[in-house]
């Protein structure tokens, strides 16, 4: 199972009355945690338990959870199409091969 398949499966399986408002609050917290880890790295401080990688994944999971809640029934292929389109845009903006 690839990452997008796993995220879609878990987000659709878990139930705890999540909605866009509650996911927004969670995302805010995770973004703050990621910013703190980036700040620690910038100033040479010891990273937290999850470090930049773990907090970046938390942010990505929360953001995709919001997208899945906002788009009921969205498929892996639809998410992959958006990922490809956005990555192509990043490459155009930032330069690629
Ligand atoms: Mg976190």
Boltz pocket constraint, residues with backbone or C-beta under 6 A from the ligand:
constraints:
  - pocket:
      binder: B
      contacts: [[A, 29], [A, 30], [A, 33], [A, 50], [A, 54], [A, 55], [A, 58]]
      max_distance: 6.0
